[in-house]
Amino acid sequence: MDICIHIKLYTFLQLFLSFTHVTHSNGKLPGMLYPRDSESRSVRHLDGMWDFLIDTSPSRNLSFQQQWYSHPLRMFGEVMTIPVPASYNDITIDKQVRDFVGWAWYERTYYVDKNWDQERIVLRIDSAHYNSIVWVNGNQVMTHEGGHLPFEADVTSQLTIGGTNRVTVALNNTLTPTTLPPGTIQYQSDTNKYPPGYFVQNLQMDFFNYAGIHRHVTLYTTPKSAYIEDIDIRTSFQGSTGTVNYTIYNAGQIGFVQVRVDVIDKDGNSVAHSNQAQDTLTIRNANLWWPYTMNSSSPGYLYKLQVSVTSQSHSEKDIYRQPFGIRTVRVTATQLFINDRAFYCQGINKHEDADIRGKGLDYALIARDFEMLRWLGVNCFRTSHYPYAEEIMDMADQTGIVVIDESPGVGIVNDNNFSNKSLEHHKAVMSEMFQRDKNRPAVIFWSVANEPKSTNPLAENYFREVIEHVRSLDASRPVTFACNQNYANDTVVQFVDVILVNRYMAWYSDVSHTELIQRQLEYDLRGWHAKFNKPLIVSEYGADTIAGFHQEPSFVFTEEYQVEFLQEYHTTFDKLRGEFFVGEMPWNFADFMTVQGITRVVGNKKGLLTRQRQPKASAHLIRDRYMRMITGNTNICRV
């Protein structure tokens, strides 16, 4: 019986994983333009309270046998009410729900306005963790593999226009050796200790496996045939003249009967225009997109590419406005340049994680986080370790905060994580990530992974292919990954443009011995540059600290120790800044939740801020340091 249960759980999941990525006939992924209202488009979020039911059967397959998608969920069990967007784990007081692994089912009904009867109607989910199947009125409309990127489908033919409709979403948070991030299911066969079919999810990443519909569920309309599916924008400049290369797609193809493209500045003026679906426009006296620390008078300057397409009969017209910025990125052996000026990353790492919302989209949290980023003097963050919500990326574009855009490739450490199936999925995820974020000026690097076992002989070919794939999509941005291995044995850094290293001297090694940090860190960083001759960023460094714990002399887990720890790193950073060192990124912006274990006290406590976004002493240290860099004022001191 146990073997059958195990086979059912894996067989169904593997069958599902085999048919999830869709492309056009020309090999191009479908467009992922963010839903925006316009003269031709209407947007309606289906956020709110949804019915929710988990499949607790030993095989996690009873819900499919009973076809829960065919009738309202309440017919199959006692439903809970769960908010969307949010993680379901911390909403209820039910431990079984918090720790659930398997198929979780969401459902809600909604009304489709009769005025939409002549429109193309698309259902879009911005993020659902991890594998998803979606039905509309009992009919399957789409599937998706991956927990952090949007997916959508034309559902016009499935809807009752002018009536009530039902959307059902089944999602499975099981992590396997071929998912991103990977994981394993461990079965316990000793029935003297465990009930039949007992299993646990083992994680290969150091954060909680939050699950649920994490971002908006949206219905939006376009005209039925003459609609804009996708927009590609590449920018450059020479002197004061900006250049905008663009391509407009309809159903994966270039070309419309009539096209009008305008570049609109912040004052609403058209500063360049064309009547072609593919063209190059020039802007005189262009405003460049700058990080706010490099140009405080005009950080994050955004234009809009206003696109209008009309059908031959003039019966249909579609209008879409895509924000973009004009900026360039390049690297040398020792420096990083934005718009041909040397840039230093005064950075931070983040997690989309706050209290009971888990990884659910929360506008108040986004606003608070960007307030604290500016308060800290941060000009750069890494989306550790998965793509963040598009609303977060919008704020980065608008405020001039640079982003290292990272994939969910965290925990790729075992041989079975380097399989051909894993490789193809990894490349598909990078394609989706590029498709979503390609037009964002804030994104300056693509990061393909965090802390893979890059000394594994299998890693060399695996990551060569992943990185080459990313470069084939985008030659305008550097490619990297965050490495925690030794430079002498690493096989992957040879392929990147900028070296990111995660280092925890005096925490995970020689714990408490801060007097060793400078010696060990300088030796290590010089070794990386000497071997690979590339600019380097320390992409993680930090120590766990429980807010309110104090002791003199400093002691691990106290606020004093975290401050002392960071100061030792800063001394080395300052020594190397004039050579090849181009950025620093403390781990972490705020405390966050991890899986239960004896090495974590209710989560990871390396945050400069608490999980409630209140500063520890270390936050004042970083603020003082970064503000000195911005202003050049050596008298600032708030620690």
FENVEN-V676002 format. One record per residue. N is the residue number from 0. RES is the residue in one letter. PHI is phi in degrees with one decimal (* if undefined). OMEGA is omega in degrees with one decimal (NA if undefined). NEAR is the number of other ideal C-beta (glycine too) atoms within 12 Angstrom. Layout:
BEGIN
N|RES|PHI|OMEGA|NEAR  N|RES|PHI|OMEGA|NEAR
END
This chain:
BEGIN
0|M|*|-178.2|14  1|D|-61.6|-178.3|21  2|I|-63.0|178.7|15  3|C|-62.4|179.1|16  4|I|-61.1|-178.8|27  5|H|-62.7|-179.2|25  6|I|-62.4|-178.9|20  7|K|-61.8|-177.1|27  8|L|-63.5|-178.2|33  9|Y|-77.2|-176.2|27  10|T|-61.9|-178.6|20  11|F|-65.7|-179.4|29  12|L|-65.5|-179.9|37  13|Q|-67.8|175.6|23  14|L|-61.4|178.4|20  15|F|-62.4|-174.9|29  16|L|-67.4|-173.3|32  17|S|-86.4|-175.2|17  18|F|-140.1|-169.1|15  19|T|-106.6|-174.5|30  20|H|-101.7|-175.0|27  21|V|-114.2|174.6|25  22|T|-132.2|172.5|17  23|H|-73.7|-180.0|19  24|S|-62.9|178.2|10  25|N|-88.1|177.6|13  26|G|86.5|-178.6|13  27|K|-82.8|175.2|24  28|L|-66.3|173.7|31  29|P|-57.3|-179.6|32  30|G|-63.6|177.8|36  31|M|-128.4|176.1|35  32|L|-61.2|179.5|38  33|Y|-65.7|-178.6|34  34|P|-61.6|179.2|32  35|R|-133.0|173.5|28  36|D|-64.1|171.8|18  37|S|-155.0|178.8|27  38|E|-62.1|-176.0|18  39|S|-112.8|-173.6|29  40|R|-127.0|173.6|31  41|S|-123.0|-178.2|25  42|V|-125.5|177.8|27  43|R|-137.3|176.0|27  44|H|-78.0|174.3|24  45|L|-102.1|178.0|35  46|D|-64.3|178.7|28  47|G|139.4|-178.3|21  48|M|-95.3|-178.2|20  49|W|-113.2|169.3|35  50|D|-73.6|-171.1|32  51|F|-145.7|179.6|40  52|L|-151.4|178.5|35  53|I|-102.1|178.6|38  54|D|-92.3|-176.2|33  55|T|-93.2|178.6|24  56|S|-61.1|-177.1|23  57|P|-54.7|-179.8|23  58|S|-87.7|-173.3|28  59|R|58.1|-174.7|36  60|N|-121.4|-177.9|30  61|L|-59.6|-177.7|24  62|S|-61.6|177.8|34  63|F|-79.8|175.9|30  64|Q|-63.1|-179.7|17  65|Q|-89.7|177.4|19  66|Q|55.5|-178.4|21  67|W|-60.7|179.6|35  68|Y|-75.4|-171.8|32  69|S|-83.7|-178.7|21  70|H|-141.5|177.2|20  71|P|-54.3|-176.4|23  72|L|-57.3|-176.7|35  73|R|-61.9|178.3|19  74|M|-74.8|-174.7|19  75|F|-112.9|178.8|28  76|G|165.8|-179.9|22  77|E|-81.4|-175.6|14  78|V|-79.1|170.1|24  79|M|-100.9|174.3|27  80|T|-106.7|-174.5|21  81|I|-126.8|179.1|40  82|P|-76.3|171.8|29  83|V|-126.9|4.6|38  84|P|-87.1|175.5|39  85|A|178.2|165.6|40  86|S|-81.3|-179.1|43  87|Y|-82.0|-166.8|42  88|N|-62.5|-173.1|36  89|D|-102.2|-177.1|31  90|I|-74.8|-176.4|30  91|T|-96.2|175.1|24  92|I|-97.5|-178.5|11  93|D|-88.5|-179.0|18  94|K|-61.7|179.8|11  95|Q|-62.4|178.2|17  96|V|-70.3|-178.8|26  97|R|-57.6|-173.5|27  98|D|-101.4|-172.3|25  99|F|-66.4|173.6|35  100|V|-127.6|-179.1|36  101|G|141.5|-176.5|39  102|W|-85.5|174.3|39  103|A|-111.9|-172.1|47  104|W|-115.8|176.9|47  105|Y|-117.2|177.3|45  106|E|-156.5|169.5|42  107|R|-153.3|174.4|32  108|T|-105.0|-178.3|23  109|Y|-155.6|-178.4|30  110|Y|-106.3|176.0|19  111|V|-105.1|-175.9|31  112|D|-59.0|179.7|21  113|K|-63.2|177.4|13  114|N|-69.6|178.4|14  115|W|-90.2|-171.6|30  116|D|-69.0|178.8|17  117|Q|-108.3|-174.7|19  118|E|-108.1|165.4|30  119|R|-84.3|-173.9|32  120|I|-118.8|-176.3|38  121|V|-116.1|172.4|38  122|L|-102.8|-175.7|43  123|R|-129.1|172.5|41  124|I|-118.3|-174.1|43  125|D|-73.4|176.9|41  126|S|-171.8|173.1|47  127|A|-142.2|-174.1|46  128|H|-103.2|11.4|43  129|Y|-123.6|176.9|47  130|N|-101.8|-171.5|39  131|S|-129.8|169.2|44  132|I|-129.3|-173.5|39  133|V|-126.4|175.8|36  134|W|-121.2|170.9|32  135|V|-121.1|-177.9|35  136|N|52.7|177.0|28  137|G|84.2|-179.2|20  138|N|-107.5|-179.8|23  139|Q|-66.8|-177.2|25  140|V|-118.5|178.8|34  141|M|-168.2|172.2|33  142|T|-133.2|177.6|30  143|H|-157.5|175.0|41  144|E|-108.3|179.2|41  145|G|125.4|-169.1|41  146|G|-108.0|-167.7|44  147|H|-139.2|-175.3|44  148|L|-129.4|-174.1|43  149|P|-77.3|172.1|41  150|F|-146.8|-173.6|40  151|E|-155.2|178.2|39  152|A|-154.2|172.1|32  153|D|-73.3|-176.7|28  154|V|-115.4|-175.1|36  155|T|-53.0|-174.8|28  156|S|-73.8|-177.9|16  157|Q|-94.1|-171.3|26  158|L|-96.4|169.2|32  159|T|-96.3|-178.0|24  160|I|-76.5|-177.0|23  161|G|77.6|-179.7|13  162|G|-146.2|-176.6|16  163|T|-90.3|-179.9|17  164|N|-131.1|179.7|31  165|R|-127.2|174.3|35  166|V|-112.0|-179.7|43  167|T|-124.5|179.8|44  168|V|-126.6|172.0|46  169|A|-105.9|178.4|41  170|L|-132.7|-174.8|47  171|N|-126.2|-177.5|45  172|N|-94.7|178.5|42  173|T|-64.5|176.3|40  174|L|-105.8|-177.8|37  175|T|-120.9|179.7|37  176|P|-59.9|-176.9|29  177|T|-109.0|175.3|36  178|T|-86.6|173.4|45  179|L|-125.8|1.3|47  180|P|-74.1|178.0|46  181|P|-81.6|176.6|37  182|G|-167.9|178.2|34  183|T|-139.8|171.0|25  184|I|-101.3|-179.7|30  185|Q|-110.1|178.5|18  186|Y|-94.3|178.0|25  187|Q|-111.0|-173.7|19  188|S|-96.7|-179.9|18  189|D|-77.5|-176.2|11  190|T|-72.8|172.2|13  191|N|-73.3|-179.0|9  192|K|-110.9|-172.8|9  193|Y|-132.0|175.3|16  194|P|-68.9|-179.8|16  195|P|-57.7|178.0|20  196|G|78.8|-175.8|27  197|Y|-68.1|178.1|20  198|F|-146.4|174.1|28  199|V|-131.8|175.4|21  200|Q|-90.8|174.0|31  201|N|-94.7|-178.2|24  202|L|-99.9|175.1|30  203|Q|-114.7|174.9|32  204|M|-132.3|-173.0|35  205|D|-98.8|171.1|33  206|F|-153.7|-172.5|35  207|F|-67.2|-178.5|33  208|N|-83.8|179.9|41  209|Y|-61.6|-176.8|44  210|A|-133.4|177.9|43  211|G|138.8|172.3|46  212|I|-86.6|-165.7|51  213|H|-89.0|-177.3|46  214|R|-136.0|-171.7|44  215|H|-57.8|161.5|33  216|V|-108.8|-166.9|43  217|T|-134.6|164.0|37  218|L|-103.7|173.6|39  219|Y|-139.8|-177.2|38  220|T|-113.7|167.7|36  221|T|-140.6|167.4|39  222|P|-57.7|-171.5|35  223|K|-74.3|-176.2|24  224|S|-122.8|-179.1|25  225|A|-87.9|179.5|32  226|Y|-130.5|-179.6|36  227|I|-86.1|180.0|44  228|E|-92.6|-174.4|36  229|D|-155.5|178.1|33  230|I|-137.4|172.5|37  231|D|-106.4|178.7|34  232|I|-131.1|172.7|39  233|R|-126.3|-175.9|31  234|T|-125.8|172.7|39  235|S|-158.7|177.2|27  236|F|-155.3|171.7|26  237|Q|-142.6|-173.3|17  238|G|63.3|-179.6|15  239|S|-99.4|-177.3|15  240|T|-103.0|176.8|21  241|G|-94.0|179.2|35  242|T|-121.8|-179.0|26  243|V|-124.1|174.0|38  244|N|-96.9|-176.6|27  245|Y|-137.1|172.5|36  246|T|-139.6|178.6|33  247|I|-107.7|-178.1|40  248|Y|-114.4|170.0|31  249|N|-125.6|-177.9|37  250|A|52.0|175.8|25  251|G|82.9|-178.5|23  252|Q|-115.3|176.4|20  253|I|-95.6|172.7|24  254|G|129.7|174.0|20  255|F|-138.6|176.6|32  256|V|-69.1|177.6|21  257|Q|-133.1|-178.0|23  258|V|-135.0|170.6|34  259|R|-134.9|-179.6|27  260|V|-122.5|176.7|37  261|D|-126.6|167.7|29  262|V|-93.3|-176.3|40  263|I|-107.7|178.7|28  264|D|-85.0|-175.3|27  265|K|-65.7|179.6|18  266|D|-89.3|178.6|11  267|G|85.9|-179.0|13  268|N|-92.5|173.5|16  269|S|-81.7|-176.9|21  270|V|-108.9|174.3|26  271|A|-167.7|179.3|30  272|H|-153.1|178.5|23  273|S|-154.1|174.8|25  274|N|-115.3|-179.1|19  275|Q|-116.1|176.9|21  276|A|-76.5|178.0|29  277|Q|-142.3|-173.8|25  278|D|-164.4|173.5|27  279|T|-123.1|-179.2|21  280|L|-112.5|175.7|33  281|T|-115.9|-179.6|24  282|I|-124.6|177.1|33  283|R|-75.8|-179.6|17  284|N|51.2|-176.2|15  285|A|-67.2|170.6|32  286|N|-89.1|179.9|33  287|L|-82.1|173.3|36  288|W|-83.2|-179.0|42  289|W|-118.2|164.1|34  290|P|-60.9|-171.8|43  291|Y|-65.0|179.1|32  292|T|-80.1|-179.6|35  293|M|-99.7|179.6|32  294|N|-151.0|-173.9|23  295|S|-69.2|-178.9|17  296|S|-79.6|-177.4|12  297|S|-148.5|179.2|23  298|P|-74.8|173.9|31  299|G|60.1|-177.9|39  300|Y|-70.3|-177.8|34  301|L|-119.5|165.1|35  302|Y|-94.9|170.1|39  303|K|-127.9|170.8|33  304|L|-90.7|-178.6|42  305|Q|-90.8|-174.9|35  306|V|-114.9|176.4|48  307|S|-127.9|179.1|34  308|V|-123.3|-176.0|37  309|T|-133.2|178.5|27  310|S|-74.0|-176.6|21  311|Q|-59.8|-178.4|14  312|S|-83.8|-176.2|12  313|H|63.4|179.3|12  314|S|-82.3|-179.7|14  315|E|-131.8|177.4|27  316|K|-144.0|179.6|29  317|D|-124.4|179.9|38  318|I|-130.0|177.4|30  319|Y|-142.0|-179.6|40  320|R|-121.3|-176.8|30  321|Q|-105.1|175.7|36  322|P|-66.8|174.4|34  323|F|-159.5|176.6|40  324|G|-131.6|178.5|47  325|I|-97.9|178.0|41  326|R|-164.5|178.2|45  327|T|-125.9|177.2|29  328|V|-134.5|172.7|41  329|R|-152.6|179.6|25  330|V|-130.8|170.3|31  331|T|-118.8|179.6|19  332|A|-68.7|-174.7|19  333|T|-130.7|-173.9|22  334|Q|-141.8|174.1|27  335|L|-116.6|-177.4|41  336|F|-121.9|166.9|24  337|I|-117.0|-176.0|40  338|N|52.9|176.6|35  339|D|67.0|172.4|20  340|R|-113.1|179.5|19  341|A|-60.2|-178.5|23  342|F|-120.2|175.4|37  343|Y|-116.1|-177.0|35  344|C|-80.1|170.0|44  345|Q|-89.4|-160.3|37  346|G|-106.0|178.4|47  347|I|-161.3|169.5|47  348|N|-106.9|-177.5|45  349|K|-127.9|167.4|48  350|H|-141.4|171.0|40  351|E|-79.9|-171.5|44  352|D|-158.9|176.6|41  353|A|-158.3|172.2|34  354|D|46.8|-172.3|27  355|I|-73.1|179.5|25  356|R|-76.1|-178.0|31  357|G|58.8|177.7|40  358|K|-99.7|-179.3|45  359|G|-70.0|178.2|38  360|L|-59.4|-179.0|37  361|D|-146.9|-174.9|29  362|Y|-65.2|179.5|21  363|A|-62.8|178.8|16  364|L|-65.9|178.5|35  365|I|-59.7|-179.7|30  366|A|-62.3|179.6|19  367|R|-63.0|-177.9|24  368|D|-62.5|179.8|38  369|F|-71.8|171.8|34  370|E|-62.1|-178.5|19  371|M|-73.5|175.0|30  372|L|-61.1|178.8|39  373|R|-68.0|177.6|30  374|W|-61.5|179.7|25  375|L|-73.0|-174.9|41  376|G|86.0|-178.6|36  377|V|-74.3|175.0|43  378|N|-117.0|-174.1|39  379|C|-159.0|170.4|45  380|F|-137.8|176.7|46  381|R|-104.4|-179.7|48  382|T|-82.3|-178.4|45  383|S|-72.3|-7.2|47  384|H|-124.8|-178.5|43  385|Y|-174.8|178.6|42  386|P|-65.0|-179.7|43  387|Y|-85.2|-178.9|46  388|A|-60.2|-179.1|34  389|E|-63.8|177.1|39  390|E|-67.1|174.5|29  391|I|-68.5|178.9|41  392|M|-65.4|175.1|38  393|D|-58.0|-179.3|30  394|M|-64.5|177.4|31  395|A|-64.1|177.0|43  396|D|-58.4|-172.6|38  397|Q|-74.6|-174.5|26  398|T|-99.5|178.8|36  399|G|79.6|174.8|38  400|I|-103.6|-175.8|46  401|V|-72.5|-177.0|48  402|V|-126.2|164.5|44  403|I|-94.8|-170.1|48  404|D|-88.1|-171.0|46  405|E|-110.7|178.9|42  406|S|-79.2|176.3|49  407|P|-77.5|-176.7|44  408|G|-77.1|178.4|51  409|V|-109.9|177.2|43  410|G|87.2|178.1|34  411|I|-83.3|-169.7|45  412|V|-127.9|-176.3|31  413|N|-97.3|-178.0|23  414|D|-55.0|-177.2|16  415|N|-74.7|172.8|23  416|N|-85.1|-178.7|36  417|F|-107.5|-177.7|35  418|S|-70.8|176.6|21  419|N|-61.7|178.6|16  420|K|-65.0|176.8|23  421|S|-62.3|-178.8|36  422|L|-61.2|-179.2|30  423|E|-64.0|177.5|24  424|H|-65.7|180.0|38  425|H|-60.6|178.5|41  426|K|-64.9|178.0|33  427|A|-64.5|178.1|35  428|V|-64.5|178.6|45  429|M|-64.4|176.5|43  430|S|-64.7|178.4|33  431|E|-64.0|-179.7|39  432|M|-65.1|175.7|44  433|F|-61.4|-177.8|35  434|Q|-59.2|-179.5|36  435|R|-76.6|-166.9|40  436|D|-111.1|-171.9|43  437|K|-60.9|-175.9|36  438|N|-92.8|-174.9|43  439|R|-88.8|178.7|43  440|P|-67.5|-178.9|45  441|A|-66.5|-178.3|44  442|V|-76.2|-179.4|42  443|I|-109.0|175.9|46  444|F|-128.2|161.8|47  445|W|-102.7|175.1|44  446|S|-107.3|-172.2|49  447|V|-86.3|-176.5|51  448|A|-168.6|172.8|51  449|N|-126.9|173.8|41  450|E|50.8|170.8|37  451|P|-72.9|175.5|44  452|K|-79.4|-173.6|34  453|S|-77.5|171.5|42  454|T|-93.7|177.2|22  455|N|-67.6|179.5|23  456|P|-56.1|179.0|16  457|L|-72.2|-174.1|26  458|A|-70.9|-173.0|38  459|E|-60.7|-178.9|23  460|N|-69.6|-179.8|19  461|Y|-57.1|-175.8|37  462|F|-78.8|171.8|43  463|R|-58.6|-179.3|26  464|E|-67.4|179.5|25  465|V|-62.3|-177.5|42  466|I|-68.0|176.3|39  467|E|-62.8|177.8|21  468|H|-63.1|179.7|28  469|V|-63.6|178.6|41  470|R|-65.0|177.5|24  471|S|-67.7|176.7|17  472|L|-81.1|-172.0|31  473|D|-150.3|178.0|31  474|A|-90.0|-173.5|17  475|S|-91.8|-177.8|28  476|R|-122.1|173.0|40  477|P|-64.2|178.0|38  478|V|-118.2|-176.9|42  479|T|-154.1|168.0|46  480|F|-157.4|-179.9|50  481|A|-93.0|-173.3|43  482|C|-107.1|174.7|42  483|N|-124.3|-178.9|36  484|Q|-96.0|-179.9|30  485|N|-90.9|-176.4|20  486|Y|-61.6|-177.2|29  487|A|-69.9|-174.4|16  488|N|-114.2|-177.0|19  489|D|-66.4|-179.2|32  490|T|-114.4|-169.8|28  491|V|-112.9|-176.4|40  492|V|-57.3|177.9|40  493|Q|-56.3|-174.8|22  494|F|-92.8|-172.4|32  495|V|-89.3|178.6|41  496|D|-97.4|178.9|38  497|V|-131.3|-179.3|45  498|I|-89.3|170.0|46  499|L|-111.0|177.0|51  500|V|-126.8|175.2|41  501|N|-100.7|-174.4|40  502|R|-136.7|-176.8|43  503|Y|-136.3|172.7|31  504|M|-57.4|-179.3|35  505|A|74.2|170.6|31  506|W|-128.7|178.7|35  507|Y|-84.2|170.8|24  508|S|-136.8|-179.7|17  509|D|49.1|-176.4|19  510|V|-54.4|178.5|20  511|S|85.1|-173.4|23  512|H|-92.0|-179.0|22  513|T|-66.1|-179.5|34  514|E|-68.0|-179.3|18  515|L|-93.8|-170.4|22  516|I|-59.9|-173.6|34  517|Q|-61.4|-179.4|25  518|R|-62.2|-174.9|20  519|Q|-69.8|-175.9|25  520|L|-69.8|-179.7|35  521|E|-63.6|178.2|29  522|Y|-59.0|-177.8|21  523|D|-66.6|-175.9|36  524|L|-66.4|176.8|39  525|R|-64.9|178.6|23  526|G|-65.3|177.6|25  527|W|-60.8|-176.9|36  528|H|-69.0|-179.7|27  529|A|-62.4|-177.2|19  530|K|-78.9|-170.1|21  531|F|-111.7|175.4|30  532|N|54.6|179.7|23  533|K|-136.6|177.0|33  534|P|-63.8|-170.0|38  535|L|-135.0|173.4|48  536|I|-123.4|168.0|49  537|V|-81.7|-170.8|43  538|S|-86.7|170.8|43  539|E|-152.4|166.4|41  540|Y|-163.4|-177.9|45  541|G|175.2|-179.5|39  542|A|-140.0|178.7|44  543|D|-64.2|-176.5|34  544|T|-145.3|177.2|42  545|I|-93.4|-176.9|29  546|A|-55.5|178.9|29  547|G|93.8|175.8|15  548|F|-86.2|-177.7|22  549|H|-134.6|175.4|19  550|Q|-163.7|173.3|18  551|E|-123.4|-3.0|12  552|P|-66.2|-172.9|13  553|S|-59.8|-179.5|28  554|F|-142.9|-177.3|21  555|V|-53.8|-178.0|27  556|F|79.3|175.5|27  557|T|-90.1|177.6|27  558|E|-64.8|179.3|34  559|E|-64.3|-179.2|28  560|Y|-67.6|179.8|35  561|Q|-60.6|178.7|46  562|V|-64.0|-179.9|32  563|E|-60.8|178.6|32  564|F|-57.9|-178.4|45  565|L|-63.7|-178.2|44  566|Q|-60.7|178.9|30  567|E|-64.7|176.1|33  568|Y|-63.2|-176.7|42  569|H|-61.7|179.2|33  570|T|-60.4|178.1|22  571|T|-69.8|178.6|31  572|F|-56.8|-177.4|38  573|D|-64.5|179.4|21  574|K|-69.2|-173.7|19  575|L|-99.3|-175.2|30  576|R|-59.1|-178.5|27  577|G|-79.7|-176.3|13  578|E|-106.7|-175.3|22  579|F|-136.0|-173.2|33  580|F|-89.9|-170.4|35  581|V|-122.8|176.8|44  582|G|174.9|-179.5|47  583|E|-138.9|-175.0|43  584|M|-141.8|179.7|47  585|P|-60.0|170.3|50  586|W|-105.7|16.9|47  587|N|-147.7|177.1|43  588|F|-54.3|-177.7|47  589|A|-145.3|174.0|42  590|D|-58.4|180.0|38  591|F|-148.1|-174.9|37  592|M|-82.2|174.8|34  593|T|-127.1|173.2|27  594|V|-63.8|179.4|28  595|Q|-64.8|179.4|18  596|G|-175.9|-174.1|16  597|I|-81.2|177.3|8  598|T|-96.9|179.4|17  599|R|-127.1|178.8|21  600|V|-99.2|-176.0|19  601|V|49.9|175.1|22  602|G|106.2|178.5|31  603|N|-82.6|-174.0|35  604|K|-109.1|179.6|36  605|K|-83.4|-177.5|44  606|G|-63.0|166.4|41  607|L|-70.2|177.2|47  608|L|-115.9|172.2|40  609|T|-72.3|178.2|30  610|R|-65.0|176.5|34  611|Q|-88.9|175.1|20  612|R|68.0|171.6|32  613|Q|-107.8|-171.8|19  614|P|-75.7|165.9|30  615|K|-91.3|179.6|42  616|A|-59.5|-178.9|32  617|S|-63.2|178.4|45  618|A|-63.8|178.3|37  619|H|-67.9|175.9|26  620|L|-62.4|-179.5|33  621|I|-64.9|178.2|43  622|R|-59.1|179.6|33  623|D|-60.9|-178.4|30  624|R|-64.5|-175.8|37  625|Y|-69.9|177.3|38  626|M|-67.0|174.6|27  627|R|-62.1|179.0|23  628|M|-64.2|-177.5|31  629|I|-71.1|-171.4|25  630|T|-96.2|-174.1|16  631|G|73.0|-178.1|10  632|N|-87.1|-178.0|15  633|T|-78.2|-179.0|11  634|N|-91.8|179.6|10  635|I|-65.6|175.8|19  636|C|-157.9|-178.8|13  637|R|-125.4|-176.2|21  638|V|-82.7|NA|24
END
